[in-house]
Amino acid sequence: MRRAYRLDVRLAIIVTVISALTLVGAGMILSMEFTGGQFAIEERGLSSQVKDWAGSLRRNSDGRVVFDRPAETSSDIDPPYTGLLSGDQPVYGYTVTDASGTVLDRSDVNAPAGRPGPAAKEPVLSTGPTLDGTGVVLIAELYVPEFGVWLRLARSRSDVAALTNTFFAQSLEELGWAPWRCLLSW
């Protein structure tokens, strides 16, 4: 009878470990789906915003391409933001950049640094620094062929939603291997 008890204990341990690993795996898959969905929503929003605002480019009296900032109503902006493109902490920053990387027009805060990518009909997403060095921003850039420039729109990665998305993504990258290692060690 003692042998049967040992077999039951071993079987219970194995079933418990397999159940725990299954739960961890399911949790990882759900987290990946959640994170992917959150990033997709954020990226889709930035992509549609840069497409909408590309129509606000015009040539000024000097012939330089500039961006006509949209009218802002402060009641629509959630704290801690001060405006879409205005104030000390705007939601977005922008640059209007030519093919050589020269900045023709820019916002005061969160203006994305760097050279534009290839001329594409759809927005191209990336991350990069700001011109003033305040941090990393998510960038959507769109080539506007009528003016031969890129409108590069950036959103700060320091807001709570962005930090949550980044935390989940980095956790999955750094810790996602652990359950697989446990499974393979059996």
C-alpha positions as CSV (number, residue, x, y, z in Angstrom):
1,M,0.0,0.0,0.0
2,R,2.9,2.3,0.7
3,R,4.0,2.0,-3.0
4,A,0.6,3.1,-4.3
5,Y,0.8,6.2,-2.0
6,R,4.1,7.2,-3.5
7,L,2.7,6.8,-7.0
8,D,-0.3,8.9,-6.1
9,V,1.9,11.7,-4.7
10,R,4.1,11.7,-7.8
11,L,1.1,11.8,-10.1
12,A,-0.5,14.6,-8.1
13,I,2.8,16.6,-8.3
14,I,3.1,16.0,-12.1
15,V,-0.6,17.0,-12.7
16,T,-0.1,20.2,-10.5
17,V,3.0,21.2,-12.4
18,I,1.4,20.6,-15.8
19,S,-1.7,22.6,-14.7
20,A,0.5,25.5,-13.4
21,L,2.5,25.6,-16.6
22,T,-0.7,25.5,-18.6
23,L,-2.0,28.5,-16.6
24,V,1.2,30.4,-17.1
25,G,1.2,29.7,-20.8
26,A,-2.4,30.8,-21.2
27,G,-1.6,33.9,-19.2
28,M,1.3,34.7,-21.5
29,I,-0.8,34.2,-24.6
30,L,-3.5,36.5,-23.2
31,S,-0.9,39.1,-22.2
32,M,0.6,39.0,-25.7
33,E,-2.8,39.4,-27.3
34,F,-3.6,42.3,-24.9
35,T,-0.3,44.0,-25.5
36,G,-0.5,43.6,-29.3
37,G,-4.1,44.9,-29.3
38,Q,-3.1,48.0,-27.2
39,F,-0.1,48.7,-29.4
40,A,-2.3,48.3,-32.5
41,I,-4.9,50.8,-31.1
42,E,-2.2,53.3,-30.2
43,E,-0.5,53.0,-33.6
44,R,-3.7,53.1,-35.5
45,G,-4.7,56.3,-33.7
46,L,-1.3,58.0,-34.5
47,S,-1.5,56.8,-38.1
48,S,-5.0,58.2,-38.7
49,Q,-3.9,61.5,-36.9
50,V,-0.9,62.0,-39.2
51,K,-3.1,61.3,-42.3
52,D,-5.7,63.8,-41.1
53,W,-3.2,66.5,-40.3
54,A,-1.3,66.0,-43.6
55,G,-4.1,68.1,-45.2
56,S,-3.0,71.0,-43.0
57,L,0.3,71.5,-44.7
58,R,0.6,74.7,-46.9
59,R,3.2,77.0,-48.4
60,N,3.7,80.3,-46.6
61,S,4.5,83.6,-48.4
62,D,8.2,82.7,-48.5
63,G,7.4,79.4,-50.3
64,R,8.3,77.3,-47.3
65,V,6.1,74.4,-46.3
66,V,4.5,74.9,-42.9
67,F,1.9,73.1,-40.8
68,D,-1.3,74.9,-39.9
69,R,-2.0,73.8,-36.4
70,P,-5.6,72.8,-35.7
71,A,-7.7,74.9,-33.4
72,E,-7.7,73.5,-29.9
73,T,-10.3,73.5,-27.2
74,S,-8.7,73.0,-23.8
75,S,-11.8,71.3,-22.4
76,D,-11.2,68.2,-24.6
77,I,-7.8,67.5,-23.2
78,D,-7.3,65.2,-20.2
79,P,-4.8,66.2,-17.6
80,P,-1.8,66.3,-17.4
81,Y,-1.8,67.3,-21.1
82,T,-2.1,71.0,-21.9
83,G,-3.2,70.7,-25.5
84,L,-2.9,68.7,-28.7
85,L,0.2,70.7,-29.8
86,S,0.4,73.5,-27.4
87,G,1.5,74.2,-23.8
88,D,4.3,72.6,-21.7
89,Q,3.0,69.1,-22.1
90,P,1.2,68.6,-25.4
91,V,-0.2,65.2,-26.5
92,Y,1.6,65.4,-29.9
93,G,4.7,66.9,-31.4
94,Y,5.5,67.3,-35.1
95,T,8.2,68.1,-37.6
96,V,7.9,68.9,-41.3
97,T,11.0,67.5,-42.9
98,D,12.4,67.6,-46.4
99,A,14.4,64.7,-48.1
100,S,17.7,65.9,-46.8
101,G,16.4,65.8,-43.2
102,T,16.2,69.6,-42.8
103,V,13.4,70.6,-40.4
104,L,11.2,73.1,-42.1
105,D,8.6,73.5,-39.3
106,R,8.3,72.0,-35.9
107,S,6.4,72.0,-32.6
108,D,8.0,73.5,-29.5
109,V,7.8,70.2,-27.5
110,N,8.0,66.5,-28.5
111,A,9.3,67.2,-32.0
112,P,10.7,64.0,-33.4
113,A,14.4,63.9,-34.3
114,G,16.0,62.0,-37.2
115,R,15.8,61.7,-40.9
116,P,12.6,60.6,-42.6
117,G,12.3,57.1,-44.0
118,P,11.3,56.1,-47.6
119,A,8.5,58.0,-49.3
120,A,5.4,55.8,-48.6
121,K,1.7,56.3,-49.3
122,E,0.8,55.0,-45.9
123,P,2.2,56.2,-42.5
124,V,5.4,54.5,-41.4
125,L,5.7,53.9,-37.6
126,S,8.9,54.0,-35.5
127,T,10.2,55.1,-32.2
128,G,13.0,57.6,-31.7
129,P,14.3,60.6,-29.7
130,T,13.0,64.1,-29.7
131,L,14.9,67.1,-31.0
132,D,15.1,68.6,-27.4
133,G,16.3,65.2,-26.0
134,T,13.4,64.9,-23.6
135,G,12.8,61.2,-24.3
136,V,11.7,58.5,-26.7
137,V,8.5,59.1,-28.7
138,L,6.3,56.9,-31.0
139,I,6.6,58.5,-34.5
140,A,4.2,58.2,-37.4
141,E,5.6,59.8,-40.6
142,L,3.8,60.3,-43.9
143,Y,5.3,61.5,-47.1
144,V,3.2,64.3,-48.7
145,P,4.0,64.3,-52.4
146,E,2.3,67.6,-53.2
147,F,5.0,69.4,-51.1
148,G,7.8,66.8,-51.3
149,V,8.0,66.7,-47.5
150,W,7.3,64.3,-44.6
151,L,5.0,65.2,-41.8
152,R,6.4,63.4,-38.8
153,L,3.9,63.2,-35.8
154,A,5.1,62.0,-32.4
155,R,3.4,61.0,-29.2
156,S,5.2,60.8,-25.9
157,R,6.0,57.3,-24.6
158,S,5.8,58.7,-21.1
159,D,2.1,58.7,-20.6
160,V,0.5,56.0,-18.5
161,A,-1.1,54.0,-21.3
162,A,2.2,54.0,-23.2
163,L,4.2,53.0,-20.1
164,T,1.7,50.1,-19.5
165,N,2.1,48.9,-23.1
166,T,5.9,49.1,-22.9
167,F,5.9,47.3,-19.5
168,F,3.9,44.4,-20.8
169,A,5.9,44.1,-24.0
170,Q,9.3,44.2,-22.2
171,S,8.0,41.7,-19.5
172,L,7.0,39.3,-22.2
173,E,10.3,39.7,-24.0
174,E,12.4,39.3,-20.9
175,L,10.4,36.7,-19.0
176,G,8.5,34.9,-21.8
177,W,11.3,32.3,-22.1
178,A,10.9,31.1,-18.4
179,P,7.8,28.8,-18.9
180,W,9.3,27.3,-22.0
181,R,12.5,26.5,-20.2
182,C,10.5,24.8,-17.4
183,L,8.6,22.7,-20.0
184,L,11.8,21.7,-21.8
185,S,13.6,20.7,-18.6
186,W,11.1,18.0,-17.9
